[in-house]
Amino acid sequence: MARLVLWRHGETDYNAAGRIQGHLDTSLTDAGIAQAQRAAPVVAAFEPEVAVGSDLRRASATAAAFTELSGMPVRQDKRLRETHLGEWQGLSGAEVEHGWPGSMAVWRSDATWSPPGGESRVEVAERAFEVVSELDTTYQETALVCAHGGLITGLTARMLELPVELWPSLGGISNCHWVVLTRRTGTDRWRLTTYNGGVPA
């Protein structure tokens, strides 16, 4: 493939409340639906050859705005779900800090560390990388992936072959913003051309 576009879902009720989602199947807010509708024309302008997305509702509802505009279906793949955050799912940051003092800071600074009962960013990046690798054997131009912030950050680091200790240096992806990676001419290496791009509110 020549280009990969990684698009995060719109705002959810849990985003608005400051709660951790992980694999919980939360819904877009009205603001999140509006974000997806504003972003869809820009995402469609990348003219993807194929589109795949997480099967969680917040991603599939965001992808639906792209499909409505472009007519292209978005195939769902559960490997594109957000990082499973185990016992932290559904909690606020303050509740995590109360129950597991200091662990949130460890998680943010170490991509190999997993919350209790959950998975690490390295693990989620590997399962997402499997999806991209499969697309790479079939398609030549642009692929669109509609997924989640933690997955997109980890996958970006994996695609760029960053040392794992540098993964936490990548900032977060805002709701309905995207990352664009392009292939270096004549090589298999990827380069970062857009990070946290988006449409003004």
For each residue, the residues with C-beta under 8 A, 3 or more apart:
1: 4 135 136 139 140 141 142 143 183
2: 140 141 142 182 183
3: 46 141 142 143 180 181 182 183
4: 1 132 142 143 145 159 180 181 182 190
5: 43 46 48 142 143 144 145 178 179 180
6: 145 147 152 155 156 173 178 179 180 181
7: 39 43 62 66 144 145 146 147 176 177 178
8: 62 146 147 148 149 152 173 174 175 176 177 178
9: 12 28 32 36 54 58 59 61 62 146 147 148 175 176
10: 28 29 31 32 33 34 35 36 39 58 61 62 175 176
11: 15 16 28 29 31 32 35 175 176
12: 9 15 16 21 26 27 28 29 32 58
13: 16 17 26 27 29
14: 17 18 19 20 21 24 26 90
15: 11 12 18 21 29 32 175
16: 11 12 13 29 31
17: 13 14 92
18: 14 15 92 93
19: 14 90 91 92
20: 14 85 88 89 90 91 92 93 96
21: 12 14 15 24 26 58 82 85 89 148
22: 82 83 84 85 86 88 89 118
23: 56 81 82 84 85 89
24: 14 21 89 90
25: 56 57 58
26: 12 13 14 21 56 57 58
27: 12 13 57 58 61
28: 9 10 11 12 32 33 36 57 58 61 62
29: 10 11 12 13 15 16 32 33
30: 33 34
31: 10 11 16 34 35
32: 9 10 11 12 15 28 29 35 36 58 61 62 175 176
33: 10 28 29 30 36 37 61 65
34: 10 30 31 37 38
35: 10 11 31 32 38 39 62 175 176 199 201
36: 9 10 28 32 33 39 40 61 62 64 65 66 176
37: 33 34 40 65
38: 34 35 41 176 199 201
39: 7 10 35 36 42 43 65 176 177 178 198 199
40: 36 37 43 44 65 66 68 69 70
41: 38 44 45 69
42: 39 45 46 199
43: 5 7 39 40 46 66 144 178
44: 40 41 47 66 69 70
45: 41 42
46: 3 5 42 43 142 144 180
47: 44 141 142
48: 5 51 72 141 142 143 144
49: 139 140 141 142 143
50: 75 135 138 139 143 144
51: 48 63 66 67 72 73 74 75 143 144 145 146
52: 74 75 76 77 80 131 135 143 144 145 146
53: 59 60 62 63 74 75 76 77 80 145 146 147
54: 9 58 59 60 76 77 78 80 81 82 146 147 148 151
55: 59 60 76 77 78 80 81
56: 23 25 26 59 60 81 82 148
57: 25 26 27 28 60 61
58: 9 10 12 21 25 26 27 28 32 54 61 62 148
59: 9 53 54 55 56 62 63 80 146 147 148
60: 53 54 55 56 57 63 64 74 76 146
61: 9 10 27 28 32 33 36 57 58 64 65
62: 7 8 9 10 28 32 35 36 53 58 59 65 66 146 176
63: 51 53 59 60 66 67 74 146
64: 36 60 61 67 68 74
65: 33 36 37 39 40 61 62 68 69
66: 7 36 40 43 44 51 62 63 69 70 72 74 144 146
67: 51 63 64 70 71 72 73 74
68: 40 64 65
69: 40 41 44 65 66
70: 40 44 66 67
71: 67
72: 48 51 66 67
73: 51 67
74: 51 52 53 60 63 64 66 67 144 146
75: 50 51 52 53
76: 52 53 54 55 60 80
77: 52 53 54 55 80 131
78: 54 55 81
79: 127 128 130 131
80: 52 53 54 55 59 76 77 128 131 145 146 147 148 151
81: 23 54 55 56 78 84 147 148 151
82: 21 22 23 54 56 85 124 147 148 149 150 151
83: 22 118 119 120 121 123 124 148 150 151 154
84: 22 23 81 89 117 118 119 124
85: 20 21 22 23 82 88 89 115 118
86: 22 89 114 115 116 117 118 119
87: 99 115 116 117 118
88: 20 22 85 91 96 100 115 116 118
89: 20 21 22 23 24 84 85 86 118
90: 14 19 20 24
91: 19 20 88 95 96 99
92: 17 18 19 20 95 96
93: 18 20 96 97 104
94: 97 98
95: 91 92 98 99
96: 20 88 91 92 93 99 100 103 104
97: 93 94 100 101 102 103 104
98: 94 95 101
99: 87 91 95 96
100: 88 96 97 103 104 115 116
101: 97 98
102: 97 105 106
103: 96 97 100 106 107 115
104: 93 96 97 100 107 108
105: 102 108 109
106: 102 103 109 110 113
107: 103 104 110 113 115
108: 104 105 168
109: 105 106 168
110: 106 107 113 168
111: 120 121 122 125 154 157 164 167 168
112: 120 121 122 164
113: 106 107 110 120
114: 86 118 119 120 123
115: 85 86 87 88 100 103 107 118
116: 86 87 88 100
117: 84 86 87
118: 22 83 84 85 86 87 88 89 114 115
119: 83 84 86 114 123 124
120: 83 111 112 113 114 123 124
121: 83 111 112 124 125 150 153 154 157 167
122: 111 112 125 126 154 164 167
123: 83 114 119 120 126 127
124: 82 83 84 119 120 121 127 128 150 151 154 155
125: 111 121 122 128 129 151 154 155 157 158
126: 122 123 129 130 158
127: 79 123 124 130 131
128: 79 80 124 125 131 132 145 147 151 154 155 158
129: 125 126 132 133 155 158 159
130: 79 126 127 133 134
131: 52 77 79 80 127 128 134 135 145
132: 4 128 129 135 136 143 145 155 159
133: 129 130 136 137
134: 130 131 137 138
135: 1 50 52 131 132 138 139 143
136: 1 132 133 139
137: 133 134
138: 50 134 135
139: 1 49 50 135 136 143
140: 1 2 49
141: 1 2 3 47 48 49
142: 1 2 3 4 5 46 47 48 49
143: 1 3 4 5 48 49 50 51 52 132 135 139
144: 5 7 43 46 48 50 51 52 66 74
145: 4 5 6 7 51 52 53 80 128 131 132 152 155
146: 7 8 9 51 52 53 54 59 60 62 63 66 74 80
147: 6 7 8 9 53 54 59 80 81 82 128 151 152 155
148: 8 9 21 54 56 58 59 80 81 82 83 151 152
149: 8 82 152 153 172 173 175
150: 82 83 121 124 153 154
151: 54 80 81 82 83 124 125 128 147 148 154 155
152: 6 8 145 147 148 149 155 156 173 179
153: 121 149 150 156 157 167 170 171 172 173
154: 83 111 121 122 124 125 128 150 151 157 158 167
155: 6 124 125 128 129 132 145 147 151 152 158 159
156: 6 152 153 159 160 170 179 181 192 195
157: 111 121 125 153 154 160 162 164 166 167 170
158: 125 126 128 129 154 155 161 162
159: 4 129 132 155 156 181 190
160: 156 157 181 190 191 192
161: 158 189
162: 157 158 166 167 170
163: 166 167
164: 111 112 122 157 167
165:
166: 157 162 163 169
167: 111 121 122 153 154 157 162 163 164 170
168: 108 109 110 111
169: 166
170: 153 156 157 162 167 195
171: 153 195 196
172: 149 153 196
173: 6 8 149 152 153 177 178 179 196
174: 8 177 196 198
175: 8 9 10 11 15 32 35 149
176: 7 8 9 10 11 32 35 36 38 39 62 198 199
177: 7 8 39 173 174 196 197 198
178: 5 6 7 8 39 43 173 194 196 197 198
179: 5 6 152 156 173 192 194 195 196 197
180: 3 4 5 6 46 192 193 194 197
181: 3 4 6 156 159 160 190 191 192 193
182: 2 3 4 190 191 193
183: 1 2 3 187 188 189 190 191
184: 187 189 190 191
185:
186:
187: 183 184
188: 183
189: 161 183 184
190: 4 159 160 181 182 183 184
191: 160 181 182 183 184
192: 156 160 179 180 181 195
193: 180 181 182
194: 178 179 180 197
195: 156 170 171 179 192
196: 171 172 173 174 177 178 179
197: 177 178 179 180 194
198: 39 174 176 177 178
199: 35 38 39 42 176
200:
201: 35 38
